[in-house]
Amino acid sequence: MTARESARTTPARVAGVSPAVAVIVVIFTVDGGELQVLLISRSAAPSRGMWSLPGGVLAHDESLDEAASHKLREETGVTDVYLEQLYTFHDLDDQHSVAVAYFALVDSRQAQLAPRRTWRPAWLPIAGLPRLAFDNNRVIDYALQRLRAKLDYSNVAYSLLPPYFTLSQLQRVYEAILSRPLDKRNFRKRTLSLGIIEPTGRTATEGAHRPAQLYAFRERRPVIF
């Protein structure tokens, strides 16, 4: 385990020296109708045995965006997904540290979590999260607020869905993020009126129901409407 790996989400502070900058990533997915977040089980002090967000001290030869992309790829194996800088937090570890947070959206069917025995990654449901190391609950709460707001004016949900999906699947993703049911008719009317998705001409069977129209996002990259 390298010094950088053992630090994970909290940079060291030396007397008289400015603190290092850490980069942490809130990685969301929707699975089984639940919004979940990727967390790391800490295998060393500080806060050994607690869960925390994936991250690490910023290397001198990496930009913030590069560090966030690197951490996302390291933990999930994916790169071409929604990733955005969230906020710069101060003193998450009571050591006057600085942590630049990002948040990402990942389709759980594409993600391949790193097969580590130590510093083990796992998806945990947002509902009922335990107390996390380094005040990471506050970071996740802020990321969730940002994500929920973005549903109103962007196509951000594209990163949580396969290339082709039904309107019911899309609605379930929105409901998982918002943590509340949505009226089916109103949801479909608004979504189709925005012009961010289009019918593919294909259908799929969901359970015992008749075949449902499959849709696709017009752009699988961030779009503001």
C-alpha positions, 0 to 999 in steps of 0.5 A, a space after each residue: 500500500 503506497 502513501 497515496 493509497 493509504 491517505 485515500 480521502 484525507 490529505 496530511 497536514 504538516 506544521 507550517 506547510 499548506 495542506 495537500 489537496 485531495 480529490 474525492 468522487 461521489 459515484 451514483 448508480 441506480 440498481 433494483 429501484 434504489 439510488 446507491 453510492 460507491 463507498 470504500 471500506 477503509 483498511 487503515 487509520 484514520 477511521 479504519 473499518 468505516 466507509 468513505 468516498 473513493 479518492 486520494 491526494 492530488 498528484 503533482 502531475 495531474 489536474 483535478 479533472 484527470 485525478 477524478 477521471 482516474 479514480 472513477 476508472 480505477 473504481 468502476 472500470 468506466 470512463 465515458 460517463 457523466 462526471 462533474 466537479 461538485 464543490 471544494 470542501 474545507 476541513 472534512 477531517 478536522 485537519 484544515 484539509 482541502 478536498 475537491 469533490 466530483 460526482 459521477 453517474 454510472 450504469 451499474 450493469 457496466 461498472 466492474 468494481 475493483 476486486 480488492 480484499 482491502 480497501 474494498 469497494 461496494 455499492 450502498 443504498 443512499 437511504 439509511 447510510 451509516 455515518 461515514 468517515 471524514 464527514 462524507 455524508 455531507 458531501 453525498 447530501 450536497 451531491 444528491 441535491 445537485 443531481 436532483 436539481 439537474 433532472 429539471 434542466 438537463 439530460 443527466 440521467 442518460 449515464 444511468 441507462 443503457 443505450 435503449 430503454 423504455 419510458 418506464 425504465 426512465 421513470 424508475 430512474 427519476 423516482 429512485 433519484 427523487 425518492 418519490 413516485 411520479 405520475 406516469 402520464 405527466 412524466 411521459 408528457 413532459 419528458 417527450 416534450 423536452 425532445 431529449 429522447 427519441 423513439 428507436 422503432 424497437 420494442 421490448 417486453 417487460 414482464 407480462 405486459 405488451 411490448 413497450 416502445 424503446 427510446 434513446 437519448 438524442 445525445 449521450 453527453 451533457 445537454 442543458 434544456 
